[in-house]
Amino acid sequence: MYFGLPKKPKDLIFLAVYNLSSLTLDRCKDLKGRNVFLFPDLSKDGSSFDSWSNKAKAFQNQLPGTYFEVSDLLERL
């Protein structure tokens, strides 16, 4: 609810990955053309956020029309 409700219920998809390394390009291919918000788990040194940020940049380059935003909400709070 942090981002508000979608305009249409079918516009919102919530997915969870099992662990940090489970976020892969192959698993994200079906998200092509969407705006994707990622919420990585916390880590003491910020490595989870950094890892997913790097992956998100690479995925965005490989999936035209797809936008990935990695949230630092958990890191900040």
C-alpha positions in Angstrom: 0.0 0.0 0.0 3.1 2.2 0.2 2.7 3.1 -3.5 -1.1 3.4 -3.4 -3.6 1.2 -5.1 -3.2 0.4 -8.8 -5.6 1.9 -11.3 -6.9 -1.6 -12.1 -6.5 -4.6 -9.8 -4.9 -6.6 -12.6 -2.1 -4.1 -12.8 -0.6 -5.2 -9.5 1.4 -8.4 -9.2 3.2 -9.3 -6.0 5.9 -11.9 -6.3 8.4 -13.2 -3.8 11.7 -14.9 -4.4 13.0 -17.5 -2.1 16.3 -15.8 -1.4 18.7 -13.2 -2.6 20.2 -15.2 -5.4 16.8 -16.4 -6.7 16.3 -13.1 -8.5 17.3 -14.0 -12.0 16.7 -12.7 -15.5 15.0 -15.9 -16.5 12.4 -15.4 -13.7 11.9 -11.8 -14.6 11.3 -12.3 -18.3 7.5 -12.4 -17.8 7.6 -9.0 -16.3 8.7 -7.4 -19.6 7.0 -4.1 -20.2 6.1 -3.5 -16.6 7.3 -1.2 -13.8 8.9 -3.5 -11.2 9.6 -2.5 -7.6 12.1 -4.7 -5.8 12.4 -4.8 -2.0 15.6 -6.7 -1.1 16.1 -8.2 2.3 18.2 -6.3 4.8 21.9 -6.9 5.2 24.3 -5.4 7.7 26.6 -4.0 5.0 24.0 -3.1 2.4 25.2 -5.9 0.1 21.7 -7.2 -0.6 20.6 -3.8 -1.9 23.7 -3.4 -4.0 23.4 -6.9 -5.5 19.8 -6.4 -6.5 20.5 -2.8 -7.8 23.2 -4.3 -10.1 20.9 -7.0 -11.2 18.0 -4.6 -11.8 20.2 -2.4 -14.1 21.3 -5.5 -16.1 17.7 -6.8 -16.4 16.4 -3.4 -17.5 19.0 -3.3 -20.3 18.0 -6.8 -21.4 14.2 -6.4 -21.2 13.2 -3.4 -23.3 10.3 -1.4 -22.0 10.8 -2.7 -18.5 11.7 -0.4 -15.6 13.2 -1.7 -12.3 13.3 0.3 -9.2 15.1 -1.1 -6.1 13.6 0.3 -2.9 15.9 1.3 -0.1 12.9 1.5 2.3 14.0 -1.4 4.5 17.6 -0.1 4.6 16.4 3.3 5.7 13.9 2.1 8.3 
